[in-house]
Amino acid sequence: MWNLALDENHGPHAGGCGDCRGVVTIDSRTGAVTPNQEYYAFGHASRFVRPGAVRVGSSQIEGVSSVAFVNPDGQRVLVLYNERAEPAPLTVGEEGWRGETVLPARSAATYVWEAPAA
């Protein structure tokens, strides 16, 4: 994911990862641009994670990846990706607030909530 755009052969590159994807793939013959899953993941993060936010956690459990942030105003942001072929029932939140949800198969979601009252 360190590449913004690569061609259909995962290039150009100067060594390192030979099969990494860019955020988009550009067809070298036609110029067509195809967004990859990283495009949508960055979209989720850039829409809700504000400049100055602090990453407070990340994990991958049973095919569901997550990363959590606290924005400068205290707002919490959780970005999830379910790579499984089936829906994933989840509990999201923190001490003082929790919610139940089901993340559809092969999907991403962003959850945003205010800091629980002290």
Secondary structure, 3 states (H helix, E strand, C coil): CCCCEEECCCCCCCCCCCCCCCCEEECCCCCCEEECHHHHHHHHHHHHCCCCCEEEEEEEECCEEEEEEECCCCCEEEEEEECCCCCEEEEEEECCEEEEEEECCCEEEEEEECCCCC
